[in-house]
Amino acid sequence: MSQWLSGSRVRWVAIIFVLTILIVIFSAHYLGFRPSVTDSGVSDITLPAGFVIDVYAEDLGSSLVSYPGPSPGPRMMMIKDGLLFVSIPNKGLIAMLPDHDGDNVADEVKVFISGLDYPHGIDYHEGWFYIAEESRVIRVRDYDNDLVADNGSLEVIIPDLPTGGHYTRTVKVHDGELYLSIGSSCNVCYESNELRASISKSNLDGSNLTVFAEGLRNSVGLEFHPLTGELYATDNGRDWLGDDLPPDEINIIKEGGDYGWPECYGKNIYDTDFNEEDYTGDPCNYTGKVPSLVNLQAHSAPLGLSFYYGDSFPEEYRGDLFVCYHGSWNRKEPTGYKVVNIDMDTLHVNDFATGWLKTATISGRPVDVIVADDGSLFVSDDNAGKIYRIYYTG
């Protein structure tokens, strides 16, 4: 009997050993070995000649984790009257970061409004602060200008948004209308709720909410071109097609446009992994899908974006689109973790701020980028819990 138990124990040990080896092989092949994480400030960040990066604000919540899901640090930003506002979803609040003494470092973290449900996008228009939470869109006022949302001013203008899946909600006001982006509930699927994987449009009070454009798996960044008024958006492609497919995207969003997801990606490439039905011809084009404007490296996770029309950068950057790459989680060799600039004449993508990703370490994950009143750039980092300021000294 004892000999049988001993043999059984050996078999179980062997089985556990084999399963462990298989898990390690799977993780290495499909997920890649995760680089360790560290907080090294800005000493490792590389910029073009003449540019400098400093920390504008820190200690805003950090996790130093390179996996999907809500991170505790700052996300989307907005500037009103020279003051920087930023959402911190995991803390349920919108913060304001004033620089009273003009030394280009935030003097305090002031809570504008708290107790929210993963607030993400924020915008301002004619006395109202518009805030997109995971489950709703609200607006609040600050009539007394104390930089705290007025008690009793909160209005829920779009309730009952679908939750789960991609939790981010981005909101923009343009020409008297409200635009709202909601990501998909899944990696790749047909959605039952039309608000999913789409950009919607409504009146400023939330009425007349309709789908503006669809087929957008997760368009976290929205930006209206300051000259043409066209709406640009980033889009994060699906997972599990390998290290280099599908591309992430920059799109010009047209009303009524279908940008392909879940059946098509990039320059109207048909996703045969999702839809295995036989087809002839070019189904993405003959069904009227809209191809991407710019293809980006797969799994870079482009999020916030901003056009540069400030006065302090060299002329060659004027009109460029700056984009934050949040970084990969399911690529064997990690990619992203940087800020790029796109020449809008050639659509060529150039590295601008790099160094958050080293061979085996990650020190941050850029999320959003906006142009400050003095022509510098603010960049949020939800991984290191910082706001950076990038400026040109010549």
C-alpha positions as CSV (number, residue, x, y, z in Angstrom):
1,M,0.0,0.0,0.0
2,S,2.8,2.4,1.0
3,Q,4.6,1.6,-2.2
4,W,1.5,2.4,-4.3
5,L,1.1,5.8,-2.4
6,S,4.7,6.5,-3.1
7,G,4.3,5.8,-6.8
8,S,1.1,7.9,-7.0
9,R,2.9,10.8,-5.3
10,V,5.7,10.6,-7.9
11,R,3.2,10.7,-10.7
12,W,1.5,13.7,-9.2
13,V,4.8,15.5,-8.8
14,A,5.6,14.7,-12.4
15,I,2.2,16.0,-13.6
16,I,2.6,19.3,-11.7
17,F,6.1,19.7,-13.0
18,V,5.0,19.3,-16.6
19,L,2.1,21.7,-16.1
20,T,4.4,24.3,-14.7
21,I,6.7,24.0,-17.7
22,L,3.7,24.3,-20.1
23,I,2.5,27.5,-18.3
24,V,6.0,29.0,-18.5
25,I,6.2,28.2,-22.2
26,F,2.7,29.6,-22.8
27,S,3.5,32.8,-20.9
28,A,6.8,33.3,-22.7
29,H,5.3,32.7,-26.2
30,Y,1.9,34.4,-25.9
31,L,2.3,37.0,-23.2
32,G,6.0,37.6,-23.3
33,F,8.0,37.8,-20.0
34,R,6.8,40.9,-18.3
35,P,9.6,43.4,-17.7
36,S,10.1,44.5,-14.2
37,V,9.0,48.0,-13.2
38,T,10.8,50.9,-11.6
39,D,10.3,54.6,-10.9
40,S,13.2,56.5,-12.3
41,G,11.7,59.9,-12.8
42,V,12.8,61.5,-16.0
43,S,16.5,60.9,-16.1
44,D,16.2,58.1,-18.6
45,I,13.8,59.9,-21.0
46,T,15.3,60.8,-24.4
47,L,14.0,63.8,-26.5
48,P,15.1,65.5,-29.7
49,A,17.9,68.0,-29.3
50,G,16.9,71.2,-27.5
51,F,13.9,69.7,-25.6
52,V,13.7,69.2,-21.8
53,I,11.3,67.1,-19.7
54,D,10.5,67.9,-16.0
55,V,8.0,66.5,-13.5
56,Y,5.2,69.0,-13.1
57,A,3.2,66.9,-10.6
58,E,3.8,63.6,-8.9
59,D,2.4,61.3,-6.2
60,L,-0.9,61.2,-8.0
61,G,-1.3,57.4,-7.6
62,S,1.1,54.9,-9.0
63,S,1.1,51.1,-9.5
64,L,4.0,50.4,-11.8
65,V,2.1,47.6,-13.4
66,S,2.2,46.7,-17.1
67,Y,-1.1,45.0,-17.4
68,P,-4.5,46.1,-18.7
69,G,-7.2,47.5,-16.5
70,P,-7.6,50.7,-14.5
71,S,-4.4,52.2,-13.1
72,P,-4.5,54.5,-10.1
73,G,-2.7,57.4,-11.7
74,P,-3.7,60.5,-13.8
75,R,-5.4,60.0,-17.1
76,M,-7.1,62.6,-19.3
77,M,-6.3,66.4,-19.0
78,M,-7.9,69.7,-19.7
79,I,-6.7,73.3,-19.4
80,K,-9.1,76.1,-18.4
81,D,-7.8,79.6,-17.7
82,G,-4.3,78.4,-17.5
83,L,-5.2,75.8,-14.9
84,L,-4.6,72.1,-15.4
85,F,-7.4,69.6,-14.6
86,V,-6.9,65.8,-14.7
87,S,-9.0,62.8,-14.1
88,I,-7.9,60.1,-11.7
89,P,-10.4,57.2,-12.3
90,N,-9.3,54.8,-9.6
91,K,-9.6,57.6,-7.0
92,G,-13.0,58.6,-8.4
93,L,-12.1,62.3,-8.7
94,I,-11.1,65.2,-10.9
95,A,-8.0,67.0,-9.6
96,M,-6.8,70.5,-10.3
97,L,-3.0,71.2,-10.3
98,P,-2.3,74.9,-9.9
99,D,1.1,76.6,-10.3
100,H,0.6,79.7,-8.2
101,D,4.3,80.8,-8.1
102,G,4.9,80.2,-11.8
103,D,7.9,77.9,-11.4
104,N,6.3,75.3,-13.7
105,V,5.7,72.8,-10.9
106,A,2.3,72.2,-9.4
107,D,2.0,73.7,-5.9
108,E,-0.8,71.4,-4.7
109,V,-3.3,68.8,-5.7
110,K,-6.7,70.3,-5.3
111,V,-9.8,68.1,-5.5
112,F,-12.3,69.7,-7.9
113,I,-14.9,66.9,-7.5
114,S,-14.8,63.4,-5.9
115,G,-17.0,60.4,-5.3
116,L,-17.4,59.6,-9.0
117,D,-17.5,56.3,-10.9
118,Y,-14.2,56.0,-12.7
119,P,-14.2,59.5,-14.2
120,H,-12.2,59.6,-17.4
121,G,-12.8,62.3,-20.0
122,I,-13.3,65.9,-19.1
123,D,-14.1,69.1,-21.1
124,Y,-15.5,72.6,-20.4
125,H,-18.0,74.7,-22.3
126,E,-19.9,77.9,-21.3
127,G,-19.8,77.5,-17.5
128,W,-20.2,73.7,-17.5
129,F,-17.5,71.1,-16.7
130,Y,-18.5,67.9,-18.6
131,I,-17.2,64.6,-17.1
132,A,-17.5,61.1,-18.5
133,E,-17.8,58.4,-15.9
134,E,-17.9,54.7,-16.7
135,S,-21.7,54.5,-16.1
136,R,-22.9,58.0,-17.0
137,V,-22.0,61.5,-18.2
138,I,-22.4,64.4,-15.8
139,R,-21.9,68.2,-15.8
140,V,-21.2,70.5,-12.9
141,R,-20.6,74.3,-12.4
142,D,-18.1,76.4,-10.4
143,Y,-19.9,79.7,-10.3
144,D,-17.9,81.1,-7.3
145,N,-14.6,80.2,-9.0
146,D,-13.2,78.5,-5.9
147,L,-12.0,75.7,-8.1
148,V,-14.4,73.2,-6.4
149,A,-17.6,72.0,-8.1
150,D,-20.6,73.8,-6.7
151,N,-22.8,71.8,-4.4
152,G,-26.1,71.0,-6.0
153,S,-24.9,71.8,-9.5
154,L,-24.4,68.2,-10.6
155,E,-26.6,67.1,-13.5
156,V,-26.7,63.6,-14.9
157,I,-27.1,64.3,-18.6
158,I,-26.5,60.8,-20.0
159,P,-27.4,58.0,-17.6
160,D,-27.1,54.2,-17.8
161,L,-24.1,53.8,-20.0
162,P,-23.1,50.2,-20.6
163,T,-20.4,49.1,-18.1
164,G,-17.7,46.4,-18.0
165,G,-15.1,45.6,-20.7
166,H,-13.2,48.8,-21.7
167,Y,-14.1,51.1,-18.9
168,T,-12.8,54.4,-20.3
169,R,-15.3,57.1,-21.5
170,T,-13.9,60.1,-23.4
171,V,-16.0,63.3,-23.9
172,K,-15.4,66.4,-26.1
173,V,-17.5,69.4,-26.7
174,H,-17.4,70.9,-30.3
175,D,-19.7,73.4,-32.0
176,G,-22.3,73.1,-29.4
177,E,-22.5,69.3,-29.4
178,L,-21.2,66.6,-27.1
179,Y,-19.1,63.7,-28.4
180,L,-18.7,60.5,-26.4
181,S,-16.4,57.6,-27.0
182,I,-17.2,54.1,-25.5
183,G,-15.0,51.1,-26.1
184,S,-16.0,47.5,-26.7
185,S,-17.2,45.0,-24.1
186,C,-14.8,42.4,-25.4
187,N,-11.7,41.7,-27.4
188,V,-13.5,40.9,-30.6
189,C,-17.3,40.3,-30.9
190,Y,-20.5,41.6,-32.3
191,E,-22.0,44.1,-29.8
192,S,-25.6,44.1,-28.8
193,N,-25.5,47.7,-27.5
194,E,-24.9,50.2,-30.3
195,L,-23.1,52.6,-28.0
196,R,-20.3,50.1,-27.6
197,A,-17.2,50.4,-29.9
198,S,-18.5,53.7,-31.2
199,I,-18.4,57.5,-30.9
200,S,-21.8,59.1,-30.1
201,K,-23.1,62.6,-30.4
202,S,-25.7,64.4,-28.4
203,N,-27.0,67.9,-27.5
204,L,-25.2,69.6,-24.6
205,D,-27.9,68.5,-22.2
206,G,-27.5,64.9,-23.3
207,S,-30.6,64.7,-25.3
208,N,-30.8,63.3,-28.8
209,L,-27.9,60.8,-28.2
210,T,-27.1,59.0,-31.5
211,V,-24.2,57.0,-32.8
212,F,-21.9,59.3,-34.8
213,A,-19.5,56.6,-36.0
214,E,-19.1,52.9,-35.3
215,G,-16.6,50.0,-35.7
216,L,-14.1,51.6,-33.3
217,R,-12.9,49.0,-30.8
218,N,-11.5,51.4,-28.3
219,S,-11.0,55.1,-29.3
220,V,-9.7,56.5,-26.0
221,G,-8.3,59.7,-27.6
222,L,-10.5,62.3,-29.3
223,E,-9.2,65.6,-30.8
224,F,-10.8,68.2,-33.1
225,H,-8.3,69.7,-35.5
226,P,-7.9,73.4,-34.5
227,L,-8.0,74.5,-38.2
228,T,-10.2,72.1,-40.1
229,G,-12.5,71.1,-37.3
230,E,-12.2,67.4,-38.3
231,L,-12.4,64.8,-35.5
232,Y,-9.4,62.6,-35.1
233,A,-9.3,59.5,-32.8
234,T,-6.9,56.8,-31.8
235,D,-8.1,53.2,-31.9
236,N,-6.7,50.2,-30.1
237,G,-6.8,47.0,-32.2
238,R,-7.8,43.5,-31.0
239,D,-5.5,41.0,-29.3
240,W,-4.3,37.5,-30.1
241,L,-3.4,37.9,-33.8
242,G,0.3,37.9,-33.0
243,D,2.9,40.5,-32.1
244,D,2.4,42.6,-35.2
245,L,-1.3,42.4,-36.0
246,P,-3.6,44.1,-36.2
247,P,-2.2,47.6,-36.3
248,D,-3.4,50.2,-33.9
249,E,-4.8,53.2,-35.7
250,I,-5.3,57.0,-36.1
251,N,-8.6,57.7,-37.8
252,I,-10.4,60.8,-39.1
253,I,-13.9,60.3,-37.8
254,K,-16.7,61.0,-40.3
255,E,-20.4,61.0,-39.4
256,G,-22.0,57.7,-40.3
257,G,-18.6,56.0,-40.8
258,D,-18.0,52.4,-40.0
259,Y,-14.4,51.8,-39.2
260,G,-14.5,48.0,-39.5
261,W,-14.2,46.4,-36.1
262,P,-14.8,43.5,-35.5
263,E,-14.5,42.3,-39.0
264,C,-11.9,44.6,-40.5
265,Y,-8.8,46.4,-39.3
266,G,-6.1,48.8,-40.6
267,K,-6.3,49.5,-44.3
268,N,-9.5,47.5,-44.6
269,I,-7.9,44.0,-43.9
270,Y,-10.5,41.3,-43.4
271,D,-10.2,39.5,-40.0
272,T,-10.4,35.9,-41.1
273,D,-9.5,34.8,-37.5
274,F,-12.8,36.3,-36.3
275,N,-15.0,35.5,-39.3
276,E,-14.0,32.2,-40.9
277,E,-16.7,32.2,-43.5
278,D,-15.6,31.9,-47.1
279,Y,-15.6,35.1,-49.0
280,T,-14.8,36.5,-52.4
281,G,-13.4,39.8,-53.5
282,D,-12.7,42.5,-50.9
283,P,-15.5,42.4,-48.2
284,C,-14.2,45.3,-46.2
285,N,-14.1,47.7,-49.1
286,Y,-17.3,46.6,-50.8
287,T,-19.2,46.9,-47.5
288,G,-18.1,50.5,-47.2
289,K,-15.7,50.2,-44.2
290,V,-13.5,53.2,-43.6
291,P,-9.7,52.4,-43.7
292,S,-7.4,53.8,-41.1
293,L,-5.6,57.1,-41.8
294,V,-2.3,55.9,-40.1
295,N,-1.4,52.4,-39.1
296,L,0.7,52.2,-35.8
297,Q,2.7,49.3,-34.4
298,A,0.3,46.7,-33.0
299,H,-0.2,46.7,-29.2
300,S,1.3,50.1,-28.8
301,A,-2.0,51.2,-27.2
302,P,-2.3,54.8,-28.5
303,L,-4.4,56.9,-26.2
304,G,-4.4,60.7,-25.9
305,L,-3.5,62.9,-28.9
306,S,-3.1,66.6,-29.5
307,F,-2.2,68.8,-32.4
308,Y,0.6,71.2,-31.9
309,Y,0.0,74.8,-32.9
310,G,1.9,76.4,-30.0
311,D,4.6,79.0,-30.5
312,S,7.6,77.6,-28.5
313,F,8.5,74.5,-30.5
314,P,10.6,74.7,-33.7
315,E,8.6,75.3,-36.9
316,E,9.1,71.7,-38.1
317,Y,6.7,70.6,-35.3
318,R,3.9,73.0,-36.2
319,G,0.8,71.1,-37.1
320,D,2.2,67.7,-36.0
321,L,0.0,65.3,-34.1
322,F,1.4,64.2,-30.8
323,V,0.2,60.7,-29.5
324,C,0.8,58.9,-26.3
325,Y,1.6,55.1,-26.5
326,H,0.4,53.5,-23.3
327,G,2.3,50.3,-24.1
328,S,1.7,46.6,-24.6
329,W,0.7,43.8,-22.3
330,N,0.4,40.8,-24.7
331,R,3.4,41.1,-26.9
332,K,6.5,38.9,-26.6
333,E,8.7,42.0,-26.9
334,P,7.0,45.0,-25.3
335,T,6.4,48.0,-27.4
336,G,5.0,51.5,-26.8
337,Y,5.6,53.4,-23.5
338,K,6.5,56.6,-25.3
339,V,5.2,59.8,-27.1
340,V,5.4,60.1,-30.8
341,N,4.8,63.0,-33.2
342,I,3.2,62.4,-36.6
343,D,4.0,64.7,-39.5
344,M,0.5,65.4,-40.9
345,D,1.9,66.2,-44.4
346,T,3.7,62.9,-44.8
347,L,1.9,60.9,-42.1
348,H,5.4,59.7,-41.0
349,V,5.5,58.6,-37.3
350,N,8.6,59.7,-35.3
351,D,9.7,58.9,-31.8
352,F,9.6,62.1,-29.7
353,A,9.9,61.1,-26.0
354,T,11.2,57.6,-25.2
355,G,12.9,55.8,-22.4
356,W,10.0,54.7,-20.2
357,L,10.7,51.2,-21.6
358,K,14.1,49.7,-21.2
359,T,15.2,46.1,-22.0
360,A,13.8,44.8,-18.7
361,T,12.2,47.7,-16.9
362,I,9.2,50.0,-17.3
363,S,9.3,53.4,-15.5
364,G,6.0,54.8,-16.8
365,R,3.1,54.6,-19.2
366,P,2.1,57.9,-21.0
367,V,-1.7,58.4,-21.3
368,D,-2.6,61.9,-22.5
369,V,-0.9,64.9,-24.0
370,I,-2.1,68.5,-24.3
371,V,-0.5,71.8,-25.3
372,A,-0.1,74.3,-22.4
373,D,-0.7,78.0,-22.8
374,D,3.0,78.6,-23.0
375,G,3.5,76.1,-25.8
376,S,4.9,73.3,-23.7
377,L,3.4,69.9,-23.6
378,F,1.8,68.2,-20.5
379,V,1.9,64.4,-20.5
380,S,0.1,62.3,-18.0
381,D,1.4,59.0,-16.7
382,D,-1.1,56.7,-14.9
383,N,1.6,54.2,-14.1
384,A,4.1,56.4,-12.3
385,G,1.5,58.8,-11.0
386,K,3.0,61.8,-12.6
387,I,2.4,64.8,-15.0
388,Y,5.4,65.7,-17.1
389,R,6.1,69.0,-18.8
390,I,8.1,69.0,-22.0
391,Y,9.5,72.3,-23.3
392,Y,12.0,73.6,-25.8
393,T,15.1,75.5,-24.8
394,G,16.9,75.6,-28.1
